[in-house]
């Protein structure tokens, strides 16, 4: 059973309100953790590449 992204986000956000349970734990339990980490890595990598490109053109 696949959980829609909105529902997964709602579960992760709700878990942060409960002491002792983190959103990352819920992501791991519902099978979303790997996708979440890959998405964050993609955004950070894109941001790093965009910064490098902007620095290269700023030097000219």
Secondary structure, 3 states (H helix, E strand, C coil): CCCCHHHHHHHHHHHCCCCCCCHHHHHHHCCCHHHHHHHHHHHHHHHHHHHHHHHHHHCC
